[in-house]
């Protein structure tokens, strides 16, 4: 088990993303994915009040599906549950009243009495950090939230938030959730990584498989039909994408595992990273994710992937 930054929460080093629930996975399949993930030892779930506003189910459907699963399965206490505030229609931004309203709505949909890790889904520079953190601190004091996280924050703004918490005696962000993977490295590594390391936070990167590109199913002349095809195809537009796939193929073949497992294992072993977030539309997509929980790469394999991704 691994501690989530400065919080008291312990998780295994892989987080199941649930943005597919109610979008490309119906409720029955979503419940099967949740059961299979938890029964195999997974214990960290990530959702958001905005998931999946782009689908027929609309904003809040992912939380609703998870809440129904809690009620059916009785497995609420077996997981660390993370959700987010700040992007749902009508509840955009981080004004204190928005946060208060949003958390109550999330708790109702999730059919639970607390959120273990509550993310600010995006920075809101229109609201003073002290007001944002004051509202979050209220939720922690009330027991509705156990720990806080920041998502899509720059290093500068994250540092300002941490300093504000210390100065005002408010609950502090324990983790960061930003975009980071083998083909998207520079933004995080050149900016927020130093703040995360210096302050003992945990990095929980989203898009850990680069919209499916790092599963290996998108290659030159071979673009799998899916909702994420356009996002994955862009990584084929320069030589680095195919070079990374070639390096992943070599390691995966030598180890007898899937490409996705290698990509997640590489990310899991990066400095400051606690648990990559990856989603599974069906139970058939879970095995590579679960393999990544235990896969230990050699120094030589890590170096080969490092070279390919630069």
C-alpha positions in Angstrom: 0.0 0.0 0.0 1.1 3.5 -0.7 0.2 6.7 1.1 -1.6 9.5 -0.9 0.8 12.3 -0.3 0.4 14.1 3.0 -3.0 12.4 3.7 -3.8 9.4 5.8 -5.2 7.4 2.8 -3.4 4.3 1.6 -4.0 2.8 -1.9 -2.5 0.3 -4.3 -0.6 2.1 -7.1 -3.3 2.1 -9.8 -6.4 4.1 -10.0 -9.5 3.1 -12.0 -10.8 6.0 -14.0 -14.6 5.9 -14.5 -15.2 8.5 -17.2 -16.4 5.7 -19.5 -19.3 4.8 -17.1 -22.6 5.9 -18.7 -20.8 6.8 -21.9 -19.1 3.9 -23.6 -20.0 1.5 -20.7 -23.6 0.9 -19.7 -24.5 0.5 -16.1 -24.4 -3.3 -16.1 -20.9 -3.4 -17.7 -19.6 -0.7 -15.4 -20.7 -2.7 -12.4 -18.9 -5.8 -13.8 -15.7 -3.7 -14.3 -16.0 -2.4 -10.7 -16.5 -5.9 -9.3 -13.6 -7.3 -11.3 -11.3 -4.5 -10.3 -12.0 -4.6 -6.6 -12.1 -8.4 -6.4 -8.6 -8.5 -8.1 -7.2 -6.2 -5.4 -7.8 -2.7 -6.8 -9.0 -0.2 -4.3 -8.8 3.3 -5.8 -11.6 4.8 -7.9 -11.6 8.2 -9.6 -14.8 10.0 -10.9 -16.1 13.5 -11.3 -19.5 15.3 -11.0 -19.1 16.3 -14.7 -18.7 12.7 -15.9 -20.2 12.1 -18.5 -21.8 15.4 -19.5 -20.9 14.6 -23.1 -23.0 11.4 -23.1 -26.7 10.6 -23.2 -26.6 10.0 -19.5 -25.4 13.5 -18.8 -23.3 15.0 -16.0 -23.4 12.9 -12.8 -24.1 9.6 -14.5 -20.7 8.1 -13.5 -21.3 9.0 -9.9 -24.8 7.6 -10.0 -23.6 4.3 -11.5 -20.9 4.0 -8.8 -23.5 4.9 -6.1 -25.8 2.1 -7.3 -22.9 -0.3 -7.3 -22.1 0.6 -3.7 -25.7 0.0 -2.8 -25.8 -3.4 -4.6 -22.4 -4.7 -3.8 -21.7 -3.4 -0.3 -18.1 -2.7 -1.3 -18.0 1.0 -0.4 -15.5 0.4 2.5 -13.2 -1.5 0.2 -12.3 1.5 -2.0 -10.7 4.9 -1.7 -13.2 7.1 -3.6 -12.2 10.3 -5.4 -14.4 12.7 -7.2 -14.2 16.3 -8.4 -15.8 19.7 -8.4 -15.5 22.6 -10.8 -16.6 21.6 -14.3 -20.2 20.3 -14.1 -22.8 22.4 -16.0 -24.2 25.0 -13.6 -21.5 24.3 -11.0 -18.4 25.6 -12.8 -15.6 27.1 -10.9 -14.5 27.0 -7.2 -16.7 29.6 -5.5 -17.4 28.4 -1.9 -21.1 28.0 -2.4 -20.5 26.0 -5.6 -18.2 23.7 -3.7 -20.8 23.2 -0.9 -23.6 22.5 -3.3 -21.5 20.2 -5.5 -20.3 18.0 -2.7 -23.8 17.4 -1.4 -25.0 16.5 -4.8 -22.1 14.1 -5.4 -22.6 12.4 -2.0 -26.3 11.9 -2.9 -25.5 10.4 -6.3 -22.7 8.2 -4.8 -24.9 7.0 -1.9 -22.2 7.6 0.6 -21.5 9.8 3.6 -18.0 10.9 2.6 -15.6 11.5 -0.3 -12.2 10.1 0.5 -10.3 12.4 -1.9 -12.0 15.6 -3.3 -10.3 17.2 -6.3 -10.6 20.8 -7.4 -11.1 19.7 -11.1 -9.4 22.9 -12.4 -7.8 26.0 -11.0 -10.1 29.0 -10.7 -8.1 32.2 -10.6 -11.3 34.3 -10.2 -11.7 33.1 -6.6 -9.0 33.9 -4.0 -7.2 30.7 -2.9 -8.0 31.4 0.8 -11.8 31.3 -0.1 -11.5 28.1 -2.1 -9.4 26.3 0.6 -11.7 27.7 3.4 -14.6 26.0 1.7 -12.7 22.8 1.3 -11.6 23.0 5.0 -15.2 23.2 6.1 -15.9 20.0 4.3 -13.0 18.2 5.9 -14.0 19.5 9.4 -17.6 18.3 8.7 -16.4 14.8 7.8 -17.8 15.0 4.3 -14.3 14.9 2.8 -11.2 13.2 4.1 -8.5 14.7 1.9 -8.1 17.3 -0.9 -6.4 17.3 -4.3 -5.7 19.8 -7.0 -6.2 18.9 -10.7 -4.9 20.9 -13.7 -2.9 23.3 -11.6 0.4 24.9 -12.6 3.3 24.6 -10.3 3.1 28.3 -9.4 -0.6 28.1 -8.5 -0.1 24.8 -6.6 2.7 26.4 -4.6 0.5 29.4 -3.8 -2.3 27.2 -2.6 0.0 25.2 -0.3 1.4 28.4 1.1 -2.1 29.7 1.7 -3.1 26.6 3.6 0.0 26.9 5.8 -0.5 30.6 6.4 -4.3 30.4 7.1 -4.2 27.1 9.0 -6.5 25.4 6.4 -6.7 21.9 5.0 -4.1 21.5 2.3 -3.9 19.7 -1.1 -2.3 16.3 -0.6 -2.1 15.3 -4.3 -2.0 16.6 -7.8 -3.8 15.2 -10.8 -2.4 16.5 -14.1 -1.8 15.1 -17.6 1.3 12.9 -17.7 2.3 9.8 -19.6 5.1 8.4 -21.8 4.2 10.7 -24.7 3.2 13.7 -22.7 6.1 14.4 -20.3 7.4 17.9 -20.7 4.6 20.0 -19.2 4.5 18.2 -15.9 8.2 17.5 -15.5 9.2 21.1 -16.3 6.7 22.7 -14.0 4.6 21.1 -11.2 6.9 18.1 -10.5 9.3 20.1 -8.4 6.5 21.4 -6.2 5.0 18.0 -5.8 8.4 16.6 -4.8 9.3 19.4 -2.4 6.1 19.4 -0.5 5.6 15.6 -0.3 2.5 15.4 -2.4 1.4 12.5 -4.6 1.0 12.7 -8.4 -2.0 10.8 -9.8 -1.7 11.3 -13.5 -4.7 11.2 -15.8 -4.7 10.0 -19.4 -2.0 7.6 -18.3 -2.5 5.6 -21.6 -2.7 8.7 -23.8 -6.3 8.2 -24.9 -5.5 4.6 -25.6 -2.5 5.2 -27.8 -0.2 3.5 -25.2 -2.3 0.3 -25.4 -0.7 -0.3 -28.9 -4.0 -0.5 -30.7 -3.3 2.7 -32.7 -0.5 2.4 -35.2 0.5 3.8 -38.6 -2.1 2.5 -41.0 -4.0 0.9 -38.2 -6.4 3.1 -36.3 -8.9 1.2 -34.2 -12.5 2.5 -34.3 -13.3 4.1 -30.9 -14.5 7.3 -29.3 -10.9 8.2 -28.6 -9.4 7.6 -32.1 -8.8 11.2 -32.9 -7.0 11.8 -29.5 -4.8 8.8 -30.0 -4.0 9.3 -33.7 -2.3 12.7 -33.0 0.7 10.8 -31.4 1.5 9.2 -34.8 2.1 12.6 -36.4 5.8 12.7 -35.4 8.5 10.1 -35.0 8.4 10.0 -31.3 5.0 8.2 -31.0 6.0 5.2 -33.2 9.4 5.1 -31.5 7.7 4.8 -28.1 5.5 2.0 -29.4 8.5 0.2 -30.7 10.2 0.4 -27.3 7.1 -0.7 -25.5 6.7 -3.6 -27.9 10.2 -4.8 -27.2 9.7 -4.8 -23.4 6.2 -6.3 -23.6 7.4 -9.1 -25.8 10.3 -9.9 -23.5 8.1 -10.0 -20.4 5.1 -11.7 -22.0 2.7 -8.9 -21.0 0.6 -6.3 -22.8 1.9 -3.0 -24.0 -0.5 -1.1 -21.7 0.9 -2.9 -18.7 4.5 -1.7 -19.5 3.3 1.9 -20.1 1.6 2.0 -16.8 4.5 0.3 -15.0 6.9 2.9 -16.4 4.6 5.7 -15.2 4.1 4.2 -11.8 7.9 4.2 -11.2 8.4 7.8 -12.1 9.5 10.2 -9.3 6.4 11.7 -7.4 3.9 9.4 -9.2 1.7 7.4 -6.8 -1.0 5.8 -9.0 -1.7 6.3 -12.7 -5.3 6.6 -13.7 -6.5 4.3 -16.4 -10.0 3.3 -17.5 -11.5 0.1 -18.7 -14.6 0.1 -20.9 -15.1 -3.7 -20.4 -13.8 -6.3 -18.1 -11.7 -7.6 -21.0 -9.6 -4.4 -20.8 -8.8 -4.8 -17.1 -6.1 -7.5 -17.2 -3.3 -5.3 -18.5 -4.1 -2.6 -15.9 -4.0 -5.2 -13.1 -0.7 -6.6 -14.4 0.8 -3.1 -14.1 0.2 -3.3 -10.3 2.9 -5.9 -9.9 5.2 -5.4 -13.0 8.7 -4.3 -12.0 10.8 -3.0 -14.9 14.6 -3.4 -14.9 16.8 -0.4 -15.0 17.6 -1.3 -18.6 14.0 -1.4 -19.6 13.3 1.9 -17.9 16.2 3.5 -19.7 15.1 2.2 -23.1 11.6 3.7 -22.6 13.2 6.9 -21.3 15.3 7.3 -24.5 12.4 6.5 -26.8 10.1 9.1 -25.1 12.5 12.0 -25.3 
